[in-house]
Each structure stands twice: as structure tokens, then as C-alpha cells.
Amino acid sequence: MTDSTVRPGAGHAWGHYQTLRFLLPLPHPVDRVWQAVATPEGLPGWLAAAEVLEPRLGGAVTLRCLSGGWLPEEAAVVTGRVTAWDVWRVAEYTVAPYHGRVRFHLEPTGPDATALRFTNEFKGGAAMRLDALAGWHQHFEYLREALDGRAPDWSTWTLDRWSQLRDAYAAG
């Protein structure tokens, strides 16, 4: 990976189950990162529109992809439940059909610094693991930009950067 702002993720497979992990050191306080990963106002700045987000354990969640019409409708909108919720610390969504369990764990590392530990567990093969590694990596680039006040212009999004990242993960 040539991008130093997002460290490469790791992927592990157990049969048809995949686990991805990323660690992002962010030069922003926990409350700012929490707003980005756990609120309907923050999520569209880097990930997806939160059409429904009930901020509590067991709450409903519906996320709609904002990066264009390249995904089929069943992949562009995911629904599920909040499966872990500890304000300022853990936001976890389990969504279908493709993304499985998506967990954001925030740890303060200084007054204006946060370690974001991200885990994604889902059912899928090796190709889907590469797709997800590239997708999450790109979204975390957007997260860094959004936290720095530069949210992506979703209307200009293309598959180019995702393809570069996927190729890099495939090359190991």
C-alpha cells in the first residue's frame, strides 16, 4: 500500500467466513470520531446515508451506499440491527445481505487522538474478502478526509481507486 494515512487491513478466512481488521490512528478526539461512525449526520460524510439508525442495543439500522449506481440495489441498501452500543466507545452494526458484523471500537490515545479499531465479519469467499478490504480501505481514506473537514463528493466517485486497492491487496 502506498497510502500512509490508512494502514493496510488484515483479512482472515475460516471456511466461508471472513474477518477483516483495520487499526486507524486518528488525530481527532473520541467525540469527533464517534460522531462520524455512530450518527446519521456523520456517516454520510464518509460511508453511507443512515436512513435509519436507532442509537441503542437492538436498534434498527438501514444504510444506503452513496458512491453511485454501480452496486445492485440489494447491495446498495443494507438493513439490520445495532448489535453493540457503548456510547463514545463501541458502535456495532450487523447488516444484511453482504456486510455482516461491522464494529467500530474507539480508544482515546491522547486529548486529541483516537485509535479506531475496526472489525468486519461476513460470509464470503476470497474474492469477496479482497473486495471488502479495498472498499473499507477506501472508505477509511474518506473518513480521514471527512474528519479533516473534506467530505468526499460522491457524484465524482469511480471504481478506479477501489480497483487499485483491490489489486494491491491481491498482490499481498
KOLMI-185980 format. One line per field, with one value per atom (N, C-alpha, C, O): atom name; x, y, z. Coordinates in Angstrom, 3 decimals. Layout:
at <- c(CA  ...) $
X <- c(X  ...) $
Y <- c(Y  ...) $
Z <- c(Z  ...) $
END
This chain:
at <- c(N  CA  C  O  N  CA  C  O  N  CA  C  O  N  CA  C  O  N  CA  C  O  N  CA  C  O  N  CA  C  O  N  CA  C  O  N  CA  C  O  N  CA  C  O  N  CA  C  O  N  CA  C  O  N  CA  C  O  N  CA  C  O  N  CA  C  O  N  CA  C  O  N  CA  C  O  N  CA  C  O  N  CA  C  O  N  CA  C  O  N  CA  C  O  N  CA  C  O  N  CA  C  O  N  CA  C  O  N  CA  C  O  N  CA  C  O  N  CA  C  O  N  CA  C  O  N  CA  C  O  N  CA  C  O  N  CA  C  O  N  CA  C  O  N  CA  C  O  N  CA  C  O  N  CA  C  O  N  CA  C  O  N  CA  C  O  N  CA  C  O  N  CA  C  O  N  CA  C  O  N  CA  C  O  N  CA  C  O  N  CA  C  O  N  CA  C  O  N  CA  C  O  N  CA  C  O  N  CA  C  O  N  CA  C  O  N  CA  C  O  N  CA  C  O  N  CA  C  O  N  CA  C  O  N  CA  C  O  N  CA  C  O  N  CA  C  O  N  CA  C  O  N  CA  C  O  N  CA  C  O  N  CA  C  O  N  CA  C  O  N  CA  C  O  N  CA  C  O  N  CA  C  O  N  CA  C  O  N  CA  C  O  N  CA  C  O  N  CA  C  O  N  CA  C  O  N  CA  C  O  N  CA  C  O  N  CA  C  O  N  CA  C  O  N  CA  C  O  N  CA  C  O  N  CA  C  O  N  CA  C  O  N  CA  C  O  N  CA  C  O  N  CA  C  O  N  CA  C  O  N  CA  C  O  N  CA  C  O  N  CA  C  O  N  CA  C  O  N  CA  C  O  N  CA  C  O  N  CA  C  O  N  CA  C  O  N  CA  C  O  N  CA  C  O  N  CA  C  O  N  CA  C  O  N  CA  C  O  N  CA  C  O  N  CA  C  O  N  CA  C  O  N  CA  C  O  N  CA  C  O  N  CA  C  O  N  CA  C  O  N  CA  C  O  N  CA  C  O  N  CA  C  O  N  CA  C  O  N  CA  C  O  N  CA  C  O  N  CA  C  O  N  CA  C  O  N  CA  C  O  N  CA  C  O  N  CA  C  O  N  CA  C  O  N  CA  C  O  N  CA  C  O  N  CA  C  O  N  CA  C  O  N  CA  C  O  N  CA  C  O  N  CA  C  O  N  CA  C  O  N  CA  C  O  N  CA  C  O  N  CA  C  O  N  CA  C  O  N  CA  C  O  N  CA  C  O  N  CA  C  O  N  CA  C  O  N  CA  C  O  N  CA  C  O  N  CA  C  O  N  CA  C  O  N  CA  C  O  N  CA  C  O  N  CA  C  O  N  CA  C  O  N  CA  C  O  N  CA  C  O  N  CA  C  O  N  CA  C  O  N  CA  C  O  N  CA  C  O  N  CA  C  O  N  CA  C  O  N  CA  C  O  N  CA  C  O  N  CA  C  O  N  CA  C  O  N  CA  C  O  N  CA  C  O  N  CA  C  O  N  CA  C  O  N  CA  C  O  N  CA  C  O  N  CA  C  O  N  CA  C  O  N  CA  C  O  N  CA  C  O  N  CA  C  O  N  CA  C  O  N  CA  C  O  N  CA  C  O  N  CA  C  O  N  CA  C  O  N  CA  C  O  N  CA  C  O  N  CA  C  O  N  CA  C  O  N  CA  C  O  N  CA  C  O  N  CA  C  O  N  CA  C  O) $
X <- c(0.843  0.000  0.890  1.881  0.545  1.332  0.711  1.344  -0.503  -1.194  -0.801  -1.099  -0.136  0.331  -0.721  -0.513  -1.846  -2.858  -3.783  -4.391  -3.897  -4.686  -3.773  -3.269  -3.563  -2.709  -3.465  -4.671  -2.771  -3.457  -4.206  -3.747  -5.345  -6.127  -5.626  -4.857  -6.072  -5.727  -6.999  -8.057  -6.900  -8.051  -7.735  -6.648  -8.668  -8.514  -9.764  -10.868  -9.585  -10.724  -10.821  -9.813  -12.040  -12.353  -13.496  -14.661  -13.139  -14.167  -14.689  -13.923  -15.993  -16.599  -16.826  -17.537  -16.238  -16.391  -15.095  -14.002  -15.232  -14.092  -14.099  -15.159  -12.917  -12.769  -11.723  -10.593  -12.107  -11.194  -10.939  -11.833  -9.708  -9.367  -8.532  -7.627  -8.852  -8.070  -7.815  -8.652  -6.677  -6.373  -6.035  -5.090  -6.825  -6.603  -6.258  -7.117  -5.026  -4.701  -5.198  -4.785  -6.078  -6.698  -6.346  -6.465  -5.917  -5.559  -6.783  -6.797  -7.798  -9.048  -9.549  -9.309  -10.242  -10.766  -11.877  -12.526  -12.074  -13.069  -14.440  -15.118  -14.869  -16.223  -16.389  -17.465  -15.366  -15.448  -15.504  -16.276  -14.697  -14.705  -16.035  -16.598  -16.540  -17.830  -18.929  -19.739  -18.954  -19.965  -19.907  -20.942  -18.701  -18.539  -18.990  -19.526  -18.782  -19.072  -20.390  -20.828  -21.038  -22.204  -23.385  -24.255  -23.424  -24.573  -25.054  -24.263  -26.357  -26.882  -26.285  -26.248  -25.821  -25.210  -23.778  -23.325  -23.063  -21.664  -21.405  -20.474  -22.207  -21.964  -21.955  -21.128  -22.841  -22.819  -21.547  -21.248  -20.811  -19.588  -18.462  -17.449  -18.628  -17.536  -17.979  -17.222  -19.183  -19.573  -20.886  -20.896  -21.986  -23.311  -24.335  -24.119  -25.451  -26.562  -27.221  -27.561  -27.395  -28.094  -29.570  -30.029  -30.301  -31.726  -32.476  -33.473  -31.976  -32.488  -31.276  -30.406  -31.210  -30.189  -30.753  -30.818  -31.160  -31.676  -30.506  -30.080  -29.979  -28.729  -28.888  -28.848  -29.067  -29.221  -29.040  -29.231  -28.681  -28.564  -29.898  -30.939  -29.869  -31.077  -31.796  -32.776  -31.325  -31.961  -31.820  -30.902  -32.726  -32.693  -31.650  -31.354  -31.097  -30.161  -30.402  -30.547  -30.440  -30.506  -29.518  -29.603  -28.576  -27.538  -27.657  -27.831  -27.563  -27.643  -26.317  -25.840  -25.733  -24.475  -24.648  -25.664  -23.672  -23.722  -22.768  -22.706  -22.023  -20.974  -21.450  -20.719  -22.651  -23.116  -23.947  -24.201  -24.363  -25.262  -24.575  -25.200  -23.313  -22.586  -22.968  -22.733  -23.554  -23.968  -25.410  -26.229  -25.734  -27.147  -27.898  -27.311  -29.178  -29.987  -29.871  -29.832  -29.815  -29.745  -28.427  -28.352  -27.393  -26.123  -26.005  -25.249  -26.737  -26.632  -27.348  -27.011  -28.324  -29.055  -28.970  -29.365  -28.451  -28.348  -29.144  -29.190  -29.759  -30.550  -30.115  -29.568  -30.364  -30.017  -30.292  -31.228  -29.447  -29.608  -28.305  -27.218  -28.434  -27.292  -27.010  -27.847  -25.853  -25.568  -24.581  -24.313  -24.046  -23.268  -23.327  -23.249  -23.464  -23.582  -23.086  -23.717  -21.971  -21.395  -20.927  -19.851  -21.749  -21.528  -20.095  -19.533  -19.520  -18.153  -17.111  -15.915  -17.561  -16.595  -16.837  -15.920  -18.047  -18.316  -19.646  -20.679  -19.593  -20.790  -20.626  -19.648  -21.597  -21.531  -22.873  -23.923  -22.811  -23.998  -23.860  -22.813  -24.903  -24.926  -25.993  -27.182  -25.528  -26.403  -26.333  -25.302  -27.446  -27.549  -27.773  -28.234  -27.485  -27.110  -25.603  -25.188  -24.762  -23.352  -22.381  -21.356  -22.651  -21.621  -21.446  -20.406  -22.415  -22.261  -22.123  -22.851  -21.168  -20.947  -19.870  -18.761  -20.214  -19.326  -19.153  -20.121  -17.925  -17.685  -16.640  -15.552  -16.989  -16.083  -15.805  -16.724  -14.555  -14.157  -13.183  -12.101  -13.572  -12.770  -12.035  -12.607  -10.755  -9.941  -9.198  -8.473  -9.366  -8.587  -7.106  -6.744  -6.264  -4.815  -4.122  -2.896  -4.905  -4.418  -5.602  -6.709  -5.401  -6.534  -7.182  -8.384  -6.408  -6.927  -6.521  -6.164  -6.576  -6.182  -7.009  -7.322  -7.351  -8.175  -7.634  -7.235  -7.622  -7.354  -8.708  -9.489  -8.979  -10.195  -9.824  -9.083  -10.351  -10.154  -11.424  -12.512  -11.266  -12.397  -12.345  -11.289  -13.495  -13.617  -14.850  -15.903  -14.701  -15.820  -15.806  -14.826  -16.888  -17.037  -18.212  -19.299  -17.981  -19.037  -18.816  -17.740  -19.847  -19.759  -19.436  -20.116  -18.384  -17.991  -16.652  -15.954  -16.291  -15.045  -13.895  -13.999  -12.794  -11.573  -11.779  -11.242  -12.543  -12.786  -13.558  -13.271  -14.527  -15.307  -14.433  -14.612  -13.485  -12.560  -11.742  -11.579  -11.223  -10.455  -11.319  -10.877  -12.548  -13.477  -13.691  -13.648  -13.923  -14.203  -12.980  -13.103  -11.795  -10.573  -10.391  -10.114  -10.544  -10.387  -11.463  -11.178  -12.695  -13.792  -13.625  -13.763  -13.326  -13.148  -11.933  -11.986  -10.850  -9.656  -10.014  -9.646  -10.734  -11.119  -12.045  -11.892  -12.992  -13.879  -13.094  -13.422  -12.079  -11.286  -10.440  -10.140  -10.051  -9.421  -10.412  -10.062  -11.676  -12.727  -12.994  -13.236  -12.952  -13.160  -12.110  -12.443  -10.855  -9.787  -10.052  -9.906  -10.442  -10.727  -11.917  -11.878  -12.970  -14.158  -13.826  -14.288  -13.032  -12.638  -11.793  -11.794  -11.075  -10.275  -11.085  -10.534  -12.400  -13.275  -13.424  -13.915  -13.016  -13.105  -13.903  -13.319  -15.204  -16.042  -15.985  -15.866  -16.067  -15.979  -17.178  -18.276  -16.948  -18.021  -18.444  -17.804  -19.519  -19.940  -20.272  -20.191  -20.645  -21.005  -19.797  -19.968  -18.591  -17.387  -16.732  -15.680  -17.340  -16.749  -16.704  -17.664  -15.588  -15.455  -14.850  -14.467  -14.776  -14.183  -12.659  -12.028  -12.052  -10.602  -9.786  -8.958  -10.003  -9.216  -9.490  -8.565  -10.749  -11.102  -10.353  -9.827  -10.294  -9.603  -8.107  -7.518  -7.497  -6.075  -5.837  -4.906  -6.688  -6.542  -6.763  -6.018  -7.771  -8.046  -6.846  -6.446  -6.274  -5.093  -3.924  -3.197  -3.751  -2.652  -2.866  -1.918  -4.106  -4.377  -4.188  -3.676  -4.592  -4.438  -2.969  -2.601  -2.128  -0.687  -0.003  1.120  -0.691  -0.164  0.758  1.285) $
Y <- c(-1.177  0.000  1.243  1.306  2.190  3.406  4.522  5.556  4.334  5.354  5.218  4.204  6.226  6.136  6.574  6.412  7.124  7.592  6.485  6.596  5.421  4.264  3.064  2.731  2.422  1.235  0.072  -0.062  -0.771  -1.894  -2.744  -2.965  -3.203  -4.090  -5.513  -5.855  -6.323  -7.742  -8.529  -8.159  -9.609  -10.461  -11.897  -12.395  -12.553  -13.951  -14.707  -14.165  -15.944  -16.741  -18.019  -18.658  -18.378  -19.653  -20.232  -19.889  -21.123  -21.642  -20.510  -19.837  -20.297  -19.212  -17.966  -17.054  -17.914  -16.749  -15.944  -16.500  -14.646  -13.737  -12.775  -12.365  -12.424  -11.385  -10.401  -10.781  -9.143  -8.075  -7.189  -6.951  -6.699  -5.785  -4.627  -4.811  -3.443  -2.250  -1.542  -1.581  -0.903  -0.023  1.337  1.475  2.338  3.686  4.625  4.915  5.106  6.172  7.489  7.885  8.152  9.369  10.561  10.473  11.669  12.851  13.707  14.917  13.057  13.721  13.126  11.949  13.917  13.396  12.369  12.347  11.527  10.457  10.986  10.377  12.108  12.581  12.921  12.700  13.445  13.772  12.487  12.407  11.498  10.235  9.515  8.950  9.532  8.914  9.504  8.771  10.818  11.469  10.954  10.812  10.673  10.203  8.757  8.421  7.901  6.472  6.026  4.903  6.886  6.420  7.382  7.311  8.281  9.190  9.307  9.188  9.541  9.736  10.956  11.014  11.924  13.124  12.859  13.444  11.986  11.749  10.687  10.821  9.638  8.525  8.911  8.384  9.809  10.144  10.872  10.918  11.428  12.145  11.239  11.717  9.921  9.023  7.603  6.862  7.208  5.810  5.639  5.170  6.014  5.742  6.621  7.097  6.829  7.547  6.609  5.471  7.098  6.321  6.680  7.643  5.894  6.173  5.873  6.519  4.873  4.551  4.246  3.475  4.836  4.475  4.763  5.913  3.703  3.813  3.553  2.408  4.598  4.502  3.808  4.436  2.498  1.688  0.226  -0.143  -0.593  -2.020  -2.565  -2.335  -3.271  -3.823  -2.880  -3.270  -1.634  -0.659  -1.028  -1.751  -0.530  -0.780  0.103  1.205  -0.404  0.380  0.041  -1.124  1.081  0.945  1.925  3.130  1.400  2.223  2.133  1.046  3.286  3.348  3.870  4.935  3.090  3.452  4.772  4.979  5.651  6.944  7.037  8.068  5.960  6.023  5.621  4.964  6.007  5.795  4.550  3.801  4.348  3.256  2.003  1.205  1.797  0.625  -0.649  -1.746  -0.525  -1.702  -2.067  -1.181  -3.364  -3.730  -3.264  -3.149  -3.000  -2.456  -3.275  -2.711  -4.616  -5.446  -5.265  -5.598  -4.752  -4.482  -3.016  -2.679  -2.135  -0.696  -0.271  0.758  -1.046  -0.743  -1.969  -3.068  -1.769  -2.866  -2.520  -1.364  -3.515  -3.318  -4.311  -5.371  -3.953  -4.855  -4.242  -3.462  -4.613  -4.199  -3.662  -3.993  -2.838  -2.411  -3.558  -3.866  -4.192  -5.390  -5.134  -6.031  -3.933  -3.491  -1.977  -1.342  -1.394  0.057  0.486  0.198  1.164  1.728  3.127  3.297  4.121  5.489  5.937  5.747  6.536  7.051  5.931  6.207  4.671  3.569  2.526  2.222  1.973  0.896  1.135  1.355  1.087  1.058  -0.139  -0.244  -1.036  -2.240  -2.455  -2.411  -2.690  -2.917  -4.282  -4.591  -5.086  -6.337  -6.162  -6.039  -6.153  -5.803  -6.866  -7.506  -7.030  -7.998  -7.225  -6.085  -7.761  -9.143  -9.388  -10.529  -8.386  -8.655  -8.300  -8.968  -7.312  -6.743  -7.426  -7.251  -8.193  -8.923  -8.003  -7.020  -8.343  -7.567  -6.520  -6.844  -5.258  -4.116  -3.439  -2.924  -3.434  -2.936  -1.827  -1.978  -0.707  0.413  0.509  0.737  0.338  0.404  1.571  1.557  2.575  3.788  3.778  3.451  4.140  4.254  5.580  5.855  6.408  7.645  7.325  6.499  7.981  7.788  9.085  9.140  10.120  11.436  12.378  11.971  13.639  14.563  14.816  15.074  14.744  14.961  13.827  14.057  12.608  11.454  10.243  10.035  9.452  8.270  7.123  7.315  5.939  4.725  4.117  3.789  3.970  3.308  1.893  1.681  0.932  -0.483  -0.956  -0.928  -1.384  -1.767  -3.267  -3.814  -3.922  -5.338  -5.528  -4.943  -6.347  -6.710  -8.229  -8.801  -8.870  -10.314  -10.565  -10.019  -11.401  -11.666  -13.029  -13.616  -13.520  -14.787  -14.486  -13.686  -15.135  -14.921  -15.559  -15.974  -15.639  -16.258  -15.276  -14.123  -15.752  -14.948  -13.695  -12.638  -13.792  -12.623  -11.558  -10.366  -11.994  -11.035  -10.394  -9.219  -11.159  -10.603  -9.478  -8.422  -9.692  -8.647  -7.430  -6.293  -7.665  -6.560  -5.732  -4.502  -6.428  -5.738  -5.012  -3.891  -5.625  -4.938  -3.639  -2.597  -3.697  -2.490  -1.461  -0.270  -1.926  -0.998  -0.299  0.921  -1.070  -0.446  0.478  1.565  0.061  0.909  2.261  3.311  2.224  3.468  4.301  5.520  3.655  4.402  5.024  6.124  4.342  4.927  6.093  6.995  6.101  7.306  8.459  9.583  8.160  9.182  9.632  10.814  8.701  9.070  10.077  11.089  9.814  10.758  12.132  13.154  12.149  13.416  14.118  15.326  13.360  13.950  14.529  15.617  13.812  14.321  15.583  16.424  15.714  16.915  18.012  19.047  17.788  18.807  18.736  19.688  17.637  17.496  16.244  15.236  16.290  15.131  14.867  15.806  13.600  13.284  13.802  13.945  14.077  14.419  13.108  12.638  12.523  11.204  11.191  10.137  12.331  12.352  12.108  11.768  12.273  12.061  10.711  10.411  9.895  8.613  7.669  7.581  6.965  5.936  4.684  4.694  3.630  2.385  2.396  1.428  3.450  3.472  3.229  2.318  4.019  3.865  2.508  1.843  2.097  0.791  -0.308  -1.225  -0.237  -1.241  -1.279  -2.355  -0.103  -0.040  -0.725  -1.514  -0.408  -1.003  -2.508  -3.262  -2.950  -4.385  -5.112  -6.168  -4.542  -5.151  -5.222  -6.214  -4.167  -4.149  -5.218  -5.894  -5.373  -6.417  -7.800  -8.704  -7.976  -9.273  -9.637  -10.809  -8.622  -8.856  -9.166  -9.668  -8.862  -9.179  -8.163  -8.289) $
Z <- c(0.000  0.000  0.000  0.729  -0.789  -0.843  -0.018  0.195  0.444  1.229  2.691  3.322  3.235  4.618  5.629  6.831  5.176  6.120  6.592  7.656  5.813  6.211  6.126  5.054  7.243  7.254  6.648  6.857  5.900  5.270  6.280  7.400  5.864  6.703  6.594  5.696  7.515  7.506  7.302  7.812  6.559  6.336  6.702  6.409  7.331  7.716  7.294  7.324  6.906  6.469  7.290  7.590  7.645  8.280  7.462  7.664  6.524  5.627  4.774  4.084  4.820  4.052  4.904  4.482  6.085  6.943  6.926  7.040  6.785  6.683  7.867  8.341  8.334  9.353  8.860  8.555  8.784  8.392  9.593  10.405  9.702  10.801  10.272  9.458  10.747  10.469  11.789  12.690  11.904  13.033  12.439  11.663  12.817  12.305  13.447  14.280  13.508  14.458  13.865  12.776  14.584  14.070  14.955  16.177  14.365  15.145  15.488  15.260  16.037  16.405  17.715  17.985  18.535  19.806  19.581  18.535  20.585  20.511  20.127  19.299  20.708  20.418  18.943  18.387  18.300  16.869  16.026  15.070  16.374  15.637  15.859  14.921  17.093  17.387  16.510  15.943  16.400  15.566  14.131  13.480  13.636  12.256  12.059  11.004  13.054  12.873  13.480  13.233  14.274  15.027  15.010  15.878  14.027  13.950  12.502  11.566  12.328  10.971  10.281  9.052  11.053  10.466  10.011  9.027  10.713  10.406  9.353  8.560  9.331  8.413  6.931  6.187  6.464  5.031  4.590  3.397  5.520  5.173  4.720  4.210  4.901  4.506  4.167  3.539  4.566  4.391  3.642  2.504  4.267  3.708  4.395  5.509  3.718  4.344  5.346  5.021  6.555  7.583  7.492  8.106  6.718  6.566  7.852  8.175  8.587  9.915  10.777  10.373  11.946  12.931  14.308  14.742  14.988  16.347  17.287  17.437  17.922  18.697  20.047  21.105  19.972  21.178  20.803  19.645  21.750  21.528  21.021  21.636  19.923  19.330  18.389  17.754  18.287  17.409  15.943  15.557  15.143  13.706  13.032  13.495  11.925  11.122  9.649  9.280  8.823  7.373  6.777  7.013  5.997  5.379  3.864  3.313  3.184  1.725  1.177  1.567  0.260  -0.391  -1.149  -1.812  -1.052  -1.731  -2.917  -3.586  -3.179  -4.196  -5.587  -6.329  -5.936  -7.300  -7.479  -6.536  -8.709  -9.028  -9.521  -10.221  -9.184  -9.676  -8.941  -9.449  -7.752  -6.989  -7.316  -7.561  -7.323  -7.444  -6.197  -5.121  -6.341  -5.241  -3.963  -2.870  -4.088  -2.880  -2.131  -0.948  -2.783  -2.107  -1.724  -0.812  -2.401  -2.148  -0.870  -0.284  -0.439  0.792  1.693  1.303  2.900  3.857  5.107  5.527  5.685  6.890  7.944  7.638  9.183  10.264  11.613  11.787  12.575  13.966  14.529  14.055  15.538  16.338  17.299  18.148  17.184  17.973  19.113  19.911  19.192  20.361  20.367  19.315  21.556  21.661  23.032  24.049  23.052  24.269  23.879  23.307  24.194  23.716  23.952  25.031  22.918  22.847  22.730  22.640  22.731  22.726  21.633  20.870  21.539  20.581  19.870  20.503  18.546  17.708  16.788  16.048  16.846  16.017  15.353  15.993  14.041  13.251  12.572  12.004  12.631  11.883  10.820  11.114  9.554  8.440  7.344  7.136  6.659  5.569  4.267  4.331  3.137  2.944  2.911  3.118  2.662  2.401  3.518  3.656  4.292  5.156  6.497  7.132  6.951  8.203  9.407  9.545  10.279  11.508  11.248  10.825  11.508  11.301  12.660  13.219  13.199  14.553  14.558  14.003  15.194  15.403  16.900  17.687  17.297  18.698  18.834  18.247  19.608  19.762  21.088  22.128  21.042  22.243  22.212  21.257  23.242  23.258  23.452  24.290  22.677  22.813  23.190  23.280  23.407  23.811  23.824  23.472  24.223  24.294  22.929  22.854  21.871  20.527  19.597  18.442  20.105  19.298  19.700  20.872  18.690  18.890  18.053  16.905  18.631  17.860  17.525  18.419  16.241  15.788  15.378  14.417  16.121  15.797  15.108  15.684  13.880  13.059  12.780  12.460  12.905  12.577  11.698  11.947  10.677  9.814  9.650  9.171  10.048  9.890  8.958  9.148  7.945  6.976  6.340  6.453  5.672  4.957  3.500  2.856  2.980  1.591  1.316  2.242  0.063  -0.345  -0.454  -0.033  -1.027  -1.134  -1.979  -1.647  -3.060  -3.905  -3.132  -3.244  -2.358  -1.567  -0.485  -0.163  0.081  1.069  0.445  1.056  -0.775  -1.454  -1.753  -1.583  -2.196  -2.445  -1.188  -1.224  -0.064  1.201  1.735  2.230  1.646  2.089  1.322  1.916  0.013  -0.806  -0.481  -0.359  -0.344  -0.047  1.282  1.369  2.326  3.646  3.649  4.225  3.017  2.956  2.340  2.867  1.218  0.561  1.451  1.537  2.104  2.998  4.157  4.601  4.643  5.728  5.245  6.028  3.986  3.420  3.460  3.819  3.081  3.138  4.568  4.811  5.516  6.918  7.359  7.976  7.051  7.409  6.803  7.474  5.534  4.867  5.524  5.758  5.817  6.441  7.812  8.155  8.592  9.916  9.794  10.693  8.684  8.429  7.744  7.367  7.578  7.005  5.498  4.890  4.874  3.419  3.066  2.668  3.201  2.872  1.374  0.586  0.969  -0.459  -1.241  -0.704  -2.506  -3.434  -4.082  -5.023  -3.576  -4.034  -5.517  -6.148  -6.096  -7.516  -8.417  -9.588  -7.902  -8.709  -8.438  -9.003  -7.583  -7.209  -8.404  -9.169  -8.560  -9.595  -8.952  -7.782  -9.725  -9.253  -9.327  -8.903  -9.846  -10.082  -8.814  -8.785  -7.773  -6.544  -5.903  -5.437  -5.879  -5.328  -6.075  -5.444  -7.394  -8.201  -7.876  -7.774  -7.715  -7.338  -5.991  -5.834  -5.038  -3.705  -3.753  -3.128  -4.480  -4.579  -5.178  -4.689  -6.239  -6.868  -5.890  -5.849  -5.109  -4.121  -3.043  -2.646  -2.572  -1.575  -2.192  -1.531  -3.439  -4.106  -4.272  -4.200  -4.495  -4.665  -3.351  -3.323  -2.262  -0.934  -0.444  0.661) $
END
